[in-house]
Amino acid sequence: MEENLLIVERVILESLTRRSKDIVELVIDTGLSRVLLEKILDKFCLNGLITKNEYNVFELNNKRASKMLAHYNSTLNKREEIKELLSVFVDSVVHENGNENARDIKNMQQQHQRSEYAFAEMKIKKLWMTPEENFYYQTMLNKIDLFFKEVSLKQQSRSEQAKISEQQVIFFGHSHYDNLIHTFLKNA
């Protein structure tokens, strides 16, 4: 069985599903270093997931890609991707707000306000809600979900110009504390 994809591997495959690219285009689209890209691309070429043509353009090997992408997009692997993204997300928030490097990060934020760098922001609340408050909350979530669906439909027309590295990763959801506790205990 294939192993799970790392975030950096997944972003390369997502980039190549949009269209074939050479190494320079992949660096621009993914924001990854050339050295890292070359290592991952070599791995993907060795396992037959992608090919490189005589013009040094990388493309998905459609014969192998459909089977491997089905594996990589399975429920189990999607779950692992979400866990990895959440872990990295939380680490970036904690690092940003940690007191040992907070001043350095705040300086970087100020220097790069208009640049390609984006720092994570996370808010978490533990609340008791009345039925009316819960109804209002669910209504707002439905509006946010509708907004995301509309953006997703528009995204198809802008996907060719936009860099994959500039996509925003957005998490939202909720659960009762007891569900989280029982899941934790079940998995511990």
C-alpha positions as CSV (number, residue, x, y, z in Angstrom):
1,M,0.0,0.0,0.0
2,E,1.2,3.5,-0.8
3,E,2.1,5.8,2.1
4,N,0.3,9.0,2.9
5,L,1.3,12.2,1.1
6,L,3.0,15.0,2.9
7,I,1.7,18.5,2.4
8,V,4.6,19.4,0.1
9,E,3.9,16.3,-2.0
10,R,0.2,17.0,-2.2
11,V,0.7,20.6,-3.3
12,I,2.9,19.4,-6.2
13,L,0.3,17.0,-7.4
14,E,-2.4,19.6,-7.0
15,S,-0.3,21.9,-9.2
16,L,0.2,19.3,-11.8
17,T,-3.5,18.4,-12.0
18,R,-4.1,21.9,-13.2
19,R,-1.6,21.6,-16.1
20,S,1.8,20.3,-16.9
21,K,4.7,22.5,-15.7
22,D,8.5,22.8,-15.8
23,I,10.5,23.2,-12.6
24,V,10.5,27.0,-12.7
25,E,6.7,27.1,-13.1
26,L,6.4,24.6,-10.2
27,V,8.6,26.8,-8.0
28,I,6.5,29.8,-8.8
29,D,3.2,28.0,-8.4
30,T,4.0,26.0,-5.2
31,G,6.3,28.4,-3.4
32,L,8.7,25.4,-2.7
33,S,12.4,25.5,-3.2
34,R,13.9,24.1,-6.4
35,V,16.0,21.6,-4.4
36,L,12.9,20.2,-2.5
37,L,10.9,20.1,-5.7
38,E,13.6,18.1,-7.5
39,K,13.7,15.5,-4.7
40,I,10.0,15.0,-4.6
41,L,9.7,15.1,-8.4
42,D,12.4,12.4,-8.7
43,K,10.4,10.2,-6.2
44,F,7.2,10.7,-8.2
45,C,9.0,9.9,-11.5
46,L,10.5,6.7,-9.9
47,N,7.1,5.5,-8.8
48,G,5.6,6.4,-12.2
49,L,3.1,8.9,-10.9
50,I,4.5,11.7,-13.1
51,T,6.7,11.8,-16.2
52,K,9.1,14.3,-17.5
53,N,9.2,14.9,-21.3
54,E,12.1,15.9,-23.5
55,Y,11.4,19.6,-22.8
56,N,11.8,19.0,-19.0
57,V,8.1,19.5,-18.4
58,F,6.5,17.4,-15.7
59,E,3.0,15.9,-16.1
60,L,0.8,13.4,-14.4
61,N,1.0,9.9,-15.8
62,N,-2.7,9.4,-16.4
63,K,-2.4,5.6,-16.4
64,R,-1.0,5.5,-12.9
65,A,-2.3,8.8,-11.6
66,S,-6.0,7.8,-11.4
67,K,-5.4,4.8,-9.2
68,M,-2.8,6.5,-7.0
69,L,-4.8,9.7,-6.7
70,A,-7.9,7.6,-5.7
71,H,-5.7,6.2,-2.9
72,Y,-4.3,9.6,-1.9
73,N,-7.9,11.0,-1.9
74,S,-9.3,8.1,0.1
75,T,-11.2,8.9,3.3
76,L,-8.3,7.6,5.4
77,N,-5.7,9.7,3.6
78,K,-7.9,12.8,3.6
79,R,-8.3,12.4,7.3
80,E,-4.5,12.2,7.7
81,E,-4.1,15.3,5.5
82,I,-6.6,17.2,7.7
83,K,-4.7,16.2,10.8
84,E,-1.4,17.2,9.3
85,L,-2.8,20.6,8.2
86,L,-4.4,21.2,11.5
87,S,-1.2,20.3,13.3
88,V,0.9,22.6,11.2
89,F,-1.8,25.3,11.5
90,V,-1.8,25.1,15.3
91,D,2.0,25.0,15.4
92,S,2.2,28.2,13.3
93,V,-0.3,30.0,15.5
94,V,1.4,28.9,18.7
95,H,4.8,29.8,17.3
96,E,3.5,33.2,16.2
97,N,2.1,33.9,19.6
98,G,4.8,32.3,21.6
99,N,6.8,34.7,23.7
100,E,10.3,33.7,22.7
101,N,10.0,34.7,19.1
102,A,6.9,36.9,19.1
103,R,8.8,40.1,18.5
104,D,10.6,38.6,15.5
105,I,7.4,37.3,14.0
106,K,5.6,40.6,14.5
107,N,8.5,42.4,12.7
108,M,8.3,39.9,9.9
109,Q,4.5,40.5,9.6
110,Q,5.1,44.2,9.4
111,Q,7.8,43.8,6.8
112,H,5.7,41.5,4.7
113,Q,2.3,43.0,5.0
114,R,1.9,43.3,1.3
115,S,4.0,40.3,0.4
116,E,3.1,36.7,-0.3
117,Y,3.6,35.7,3.4
118,A,0.5,35.0,5.4
119,F,0.4,34.1,9.1
120,A,-2.1,31.9,10.6
121,E,-4.9,33.2,12.8
122,M,-7.0,30.9,14.9
123,K,-9.9,31.5,17.3
124,I,-11.4,28.9,19.5
125,K,-14.3,29.3,21.9
126,K,-16.0,27.0,24.4
127,L,-19.6,28.2,24.8
128,W,-22.9,27.1,26.1
129,M,-25.6,28.3,23.6
130,T,-29.3,28.6,24.0
131,P,-31.4,27.1,21.3
132,E,-31.9,30.6,19.8
133,E,-28.1,31.3,19.8
134,N,-27.5,27.9,18.3
135,F,-30.0,28.6,15.5
136,Y,-28.4,32.0,14.8
137,Y,-24.9,30.3,14.8
138,Q,-26.1,27.6,12.4
139,T,-27.6,30.2,10.1
140,M,-24.3,32.1,9.9
141,L,-22.4,28.8,9.2
142,N,-24.9,28.1,6.4
143,K,-24.2,31.5,4.9
144,I,-20.4,30.9,5.2
145,D,-20.8,27.5,3.5
146,L,-22.8,29.1,0.7
147,F,-20.2,31.8,0.3
148,F,-17.5,29.1,0.0
149,K,-19.5,27.2,-2.6
150,E,-19.9,30.4,-4.7
151,V,-16.1,31.1,-4.4
152,S,-15.4,27.6,-5.4
153,L,-17.5,27.8,-8.5
154,K,-15.7,31.1,-9.5
155,Q,-12.3,29.5,-8.6
156,Q,-12.4,27.4,-11.7
157,S,-12.0,30.4,-14.0
158,R,-9.2,31.9,-12.0
159,S,-7.3,28.8,-11.2
160,E,-5.0,29.1,-14.2
161,Q,-3.6,32.5,-13.2
162,A,-3.5,32.0,-9.4
163,K,-0.7,30.3,-7.6
164,I,-1.5,27.1,-5.7
165,S,0.6,28.4,-2.8
166,E,-1.7,31.4,-2.4
167,Q,-4.8,29.3,-1.7
168,Q,-6.2,29.9,1.7
169,V,-6.8,27.0,4.0
170,I,-9.9,27.6,6.1
171,F,-11.1,25.4,9.0
172,F,-14.5,25.8,10.6
173,G,-16.7,23.5,12.6
174,H,-17.9,22.7,16.0
175,S,-18.6,19.8,18.3
176,H,-19.9,19.1,21.8
177,Y,-17.1,18.7,24.3
178,D,-18.4,15.3,25.3
179,N,-18.1,14.1,21.7
180,L,-14.5,15.3,21.6
181,I,-13.7,13.7,24.9
182,H,-15.2,10.3,23.9
183,T,-13.3,10.3,20.6
184,F,-10.1,11.2,22.4
185,L,-10.6,8.3,24.9
186,K,-11.5,5.9,22.1
187,N,-8.4,6.8,20.1
188,A,-6.0,6.9,23.1
